[in-house]
Amino acid sequence: MGTRIHPTRRFRRTKGIRSAAAGLLLAAAAVTPLGVGTSAANAAGFGPDHTRIKDSVWGGYVAQGSFTRITGSWVEPHATCNSSNDLFAPWVGIDGYGSQTVEQTGVQTDCSSGSPQLSAWYEMYPAEPVYWNDPVAEGDSITATVVSEGGGSYALTLTDNTQGWTEHTTQYLDAQNVSAEAIIESPTQSYPSFDRLDFSGITVDGQTFDSYNPQGLTSGGYSPGPLQNGAFSMSPGGTFPHSTHPATRPGTIRY
């Protein structure tokens, strides 16, 4: 298990922003959020099988149901920092849409130093994220897996296929396993610029992600393309409309 580093970075540096993610999605999907106010996100149709939601903290795809395992891969894009507030992370995980926990692992890109700095991490919200010290670079192929092993036990594995390292940890949390997601997220609501981020090989409980008719989400001007055989791309613009007003985020809840 890695050591927690960079105490002001990623989700910890912007308390009150990221906790709204689950509630925003709930409100957008017309599900009653737990202690979270109404968001400005809206739902709309996306082809015969998927729905889409306007601008949200999360961008990508989220499925609802009862799940015990998700795995997926992505390629870290070349990112350009526009400000020191830019911060984003692709990740896969369980929960967060219809629950107040998230079990997740991924890679963040942080621009607080003025240039992109990549770090591998996992998080068992409401606990703080934990960072691994392994090297990550633009262009690296990453594979992440989150497994609910029963009894509140979760196995989280992150592999950098390019650099050749794997991190694995077992953690415990009283969670519900009510959603599964492959996501990009900016808790500061400020993304660096990148042309495209490709997710692939996403499976949930041994089935392709498509099997669960997940909802598509846009975030900060980045939209998911069609989900096909467990693969999709996040890119600027795209099919989905974008909100000109950020979704309301209550400041009393931290995430």
C-alpha positions as CSV (number, residue, x, y, z in Angstrom):
1,M,0.0,0.0,0.0
2,G,1.3,3.4,-0.9
3,T,2.1,6.4,1.3
4,R,-0.2,9.4,1.4
5,I,1.8,12.3,-0.1
6,H,1.1,15.8,-1.5
7,P,-1.3,16.8,1.3
8,T,-2.8,19.8,-0.5
9,R,-3.2,18.1,-3.8
10,R,-6.1,16.6,-5.7
11,F,-9.4,16.2,-4.0
12,R,-8.1,17.2,-0.6
13,R,-7.1,20.7,-1.7
14,T,-10.7,21.7,-2.7
15,K,-12.9,20.5,0.2
16,G,-16.6,20.9,-0.5
17,I,-16.4,20.5,-4.2
18,R,-16.0,16.8,-4.8
19,S,-18.6,15.6,-2.2
20,A,-21.2,17.1,-4.5
21,A,-20.5,14.7,-7.3
22,A,-22.7,11.9,-6.1
23,G,-25.5,14.3,-5.2
24,L,-25.3,16.1,-8.5
25,L,-25.7,13.0,-10.4
26,L,-28.5,11.8,-8.3
27,A,-30.4,15.1,-8.7
28,A,-29.7,15.1,-12.5
29,A,-31.1,11.6,-12.8
30,A,-34.3,12.6,-10.8
31,V,-33.2,10.4,-7.9
32,T,-33.5,11.8,-4.4
33,P,-30.0,12.8,-3.2
34,L,-28.9,12.1,0.3
35,G,-28.5,15.5,2.0
36,V,-27.6,17.2,-1.3
37,G,-29.5,20.1,-2.9
38,T,-30.9,20.3,-6.4
39,S,-28.3,20.6,-9.1
40,A,-28.5,22.4,-12.4
41,A,-27.6,19.3,-14.4
42,N,-30.3,18.0,-16.8
43,A,-31.0,14.7,-18.4
44,A,-31.6,14.1,-22.1
45,G,-31.8,11.2,-24.5
46,F,-28.8,9.5,-26.0
47,G,-29.8,7.0,-28.6
48,P,-32.0,4.0,-27.9
49,D,-30.1,2.6,-24.9
50,H,-28.3,5.4,-23.0
51,T,-29.2,8.7,-21.5
52,R,-27.1,11.8,-21.2
53,I,-26.7,14.4,-18.5
54,K,-25.6,18.0,-19.1
55,D,-22.5,19.4,-17.4
56,S,-21.6,17.7,-14.2
57,V,-18.6,17.1,-11.9
58,W,-18.2,13.7,-13.5
59,G,-17.7,13.0,-17.2
60,G,-18.0,9.5,-18.7
61,Y,-20.4,6.7,-18.1
62,V,-22.2,5.5,-14.9
63,A,-24.4,2.4,-14.6
64,Q,-26.8,1.7,-11.8
65,G,-27.6,-1.7,-10.3
66,S,-25.9,-4.1,-8.0
67,F,-22.2,-4.6,-8.8
68,T,-19.2,-6.2,-7.3
69,R,-16.4,-5.7,-9.9
70,I,-15.3,-3.1,-12.5
71,T,-12.2,-3.1,-14.6
72,G,-11.1,-0.7,-17.3
73,S,-8.2,0.8,-19.1
74,W,-7.3,4.2,-20.5
75,V,-4.4,6.1,-22.0
76,E,-3.1,9.2,-20.2
77,P,-3.4,12.1,-22.6
78,H,-1.0,14.9,-23.3
79,A,-2.4,17.7,-21.2
80,T,-1.7,21.5,-21.3
81,C,-2.1,23.5,-18.1
82,N,-4.2,26.7,-18.6
83,S,-3.9,27.7,-14.9
84,S,-2.5,26.5,-11.6
85,N,-6.1,25.5,-10.7
86,D,-6.3,22.9,-13.4
87,L,-6.8,19.4,-11.9
88,F,-8.4,16.2,-13.3
89,A,-8.4,12.5,-12.9
90,P,-9.6,9.5,-15.0
91,W,-10.7,6.6,-12.8
92,V,-12.9,3.6,-12.4
93,G,-14.9,2.7,-9.3
94,I,-18.0,1.5,-7.6
95,D,-20.6,3.6,-5.8
96,G,-21.1,7.4,-5.7
97,Y,-24.3,7.5,-7.8
98,G,-27.0,6.8,-5.3
99,S,-24.7,6.4,-2.3
100,Q,-22.5,8.4,-0.1
101,T,-19.3,6.3,-0.6
102,V,-17.0,5.8,-3.5
103,E,-14.4,3.1,-3.9
104,Q,-12.1,4.2,-6.8
105,T,-8.6,4.2,-8.2
106,G,-6.9,6.2,-11.0
107,V,-4.4,8.8,-12.0
108,Q,-4.5,12.6,-11.4
109,T,-3.0,15.4,-13.4
110,D,-2.3,18.4,-11.2
111,C,-1.2,21.8,-12.6
112,S,-0.7,23.6,-9.2
113,S,3.1,23.7,-9.9
114,G,2.5,25.3,-13.3
115,S,3.1,22.1,-15.3
116,P,1.3,18.7,-15.4
117,Q,2.3,16.4,-12.6
118,L,0.8,12.9,-12.7
119,S,0.2,10.8,-9.6
120,A,-1.4,7.4,-9.0
121,W,-3.9,7.1,-6.2
122,Y,-6.8,5.2,-4.7
123,E,-9.6,6.5,-2.5
124,M,-12.2,5.0,-0.2
125,Y,-14.4,8.0,0.3
126,P,-15.1,9.5,2.9
127,A,-11.5,8.7,3.7
128,E,-8.8,10.9,2.0
129,P,-7.1,9.7,-1.1
130,V,-3.9,7.8,-0.8
131,Y,-1.1,8.3,-3.3
132,W,1.4,5.8,-4.7
133,N,5.0,6.9,-5.5
134,D,5.2,5.0,-8.8
135,P,6.1,7.0,-12.0
136,V,3.3,7.9,-14.4
137,A,3.7,9.7,-17.7
138,E,1.6,11.0,-20.6
139,G,0.9,8.3,-23.1
140,D,1.0,5.5,-20.4
141,S,-1.6,2.8,-20.7
142,I,-3.3,2.4,-17.3
143,T,-5.6,-0.5,-16.1
144,A,-7.7,-0.2,-12.9
145,T,-9.8,-2.7,-11.1
146,V,-12.1,-2.3,-8.1
147,V,-13.6,-5.5,-6.6
148,S,-16.1,-5.9,-3.7
149,E,-15.0,-9.1,-2.0
150,G,-17.9,-9.2,0.5
151,G,-18.1,-8.2,4.1
152,G,-17.0,-4.6,3.4
153,S,-13.7,-5.7,1.8
154,Y,-12.6,-4.1,-1.4
155,A,-9.6,-4.9,-3.5
156,L,-8.2,-2.0,-5.6
157,T,-5.5,-2.6,-8.2
158,L,-3.8,-0.1,-10.5
159,T,-1.4,-1.1,-13.2
160,D,0.8,1.1,-15.5
161,N,1.2,-1.3,-18.4
162,T,3.8,1.0,-20.0
163,Q,6.0,1.5,-17.0
164,G,5.5,-2.1,-15.8
165,W,4.3,-1.6,-12.2
166,T,1.2,-2.7,-10.3
167,E,-0.1,-1.5,-7.0
168,H,-2.7,-3.4,-5.0
169,T,-4.5,-2.7,-1.7
170,T,-7.3,-4.2,0.3
171,Q,-9.5,-1.8,2.1
172,Y,-12.7,-1.9,4.2
173,L,-15.8,0.2,4.0
174,D,-19.5,-0.1,4.7
175,A,-20.7,0.5,1.2
176,Q,-23.7,-0.4,-1.0
177,N,-22.3,-1.3,-4.5
178,V,-25.1,0.5,-6.3
179,S,-23.2,2.0,-9.2
180,A,-20.2,1.4,-11.4
181,E,-18.4,4.1,-13.4
182,A,-15.6,5.0,-15.7
183,I,-15.1,8.7,-15.2
184,I,-13.0,11.8,-15.7
185,E,-13.4,14.4,-12.9
186,S,-12.1,17.9,-12.0
187,P,-12.9,18.7,-8.4
188,T,-11.7,22.3,-9.0
189,Q,-14.1,22.5,-12.0
190,S,-11.0,23.5,-14.0
191,Y,-9.7,21.0,-16.6
192,P,-6.3,21.2,-18.3
193,S,-6.6,21.0,-22.1
194,F,-6.3,17.7,-23.9
195,D,-7.5,16.4,-27.3
196,R,-8.8,13.0,-26.4
197,L,-8.7,10.4,-23.6
198,D,-9.6,6.8,-24.6
199,F,-11.2,4.3,-22.2
200,S,-11.2,0.7,-23.3
201,G,-11.9,-2.9,-22.0
202,I,-14.4,-1.8,-19.4
203,T,-16.2,-4.7,-17.9
204,V,-18.6,-4.9,-15.0
205,D,-19.2,-8.3,-13.3
206,G,-17.7,-10.0,-16.3
207,Q,-20.0,-8.3,-18.8
208,T,-19.1,-5.4,-21.1
209,F,-20.1,-2.1,-19.7
210,D,-22.6,-1.6,-22.5
211,S,-24.7,-4.4,-21.1
212,Y,-25.9,-2.2,-18.2
213,N,-27.1,0.7,-20.4
214,P,-25.0,3.3,-18.5
215,Q,-25.7,7.0,-18.5
216,G,-23.3,9.3,-20.3
217,L,-22.1,12.5,-18.5
218,T,-20.3,15.6,-19.8
219,S,-18.0,17.6,-17.6
220,G,-16.2,20.9,-18.1
221,G,-16.6,20.9,-21.8
222,Y,-15.5,17.2,-22.3
223,S,-18.0,14.8,-23.7
224,P,-18.1,11.0,-24.0
225,G,-18.5,9.5,-27.4
226,P,-20.6,6.4,-28.0
227,L,-19.9,3.4,-25.7
228,Q,-19.1,0.4,-27.9
229,N,-17.9,-2.9,-26.5
230,G,-16.6,-1.3,-23.3
231,A,-14.8,1.5,-25.0
232,F,-15.4,5.2,-25.5
233,S,-13.5,8.5,-25.8
234,M,-13.7,11.7,-23.9
235,S,-13.0,14.8,-26.0
236,P,-13.8,18.5,-26.1
237,G,-17.2,19.3,-27.5
238,G,-18.7,16.3,-29.1
239,T,-22.3,15.1,-29.1
240,F,-23.5,16.4,-25.8
241,P,-24.7,19.9,-25.0
242,H,-22.8,21.9,-22.4
243,S,-24.2,23.9,-19.5
244,T,-23.1,27.5,-19.4
245,H,-23.7,27.6,-15.6
246,P,-21.9,25.2,-13.2
247,A,-24.1,22.9,-11.3
248,T,-24.9,24.1,-7.8
249,R,-22.7,22.5,-5.2
250,P,-23.5,22.7,-1.5
251,G,-20.6,23.9,0.5
252,T,-21.5,22.0,3.6
253,I,-20.6,18.6,2.2
254,R,-17.0,17.6,1.5
255,Y,-16.0,14.8,-0.8
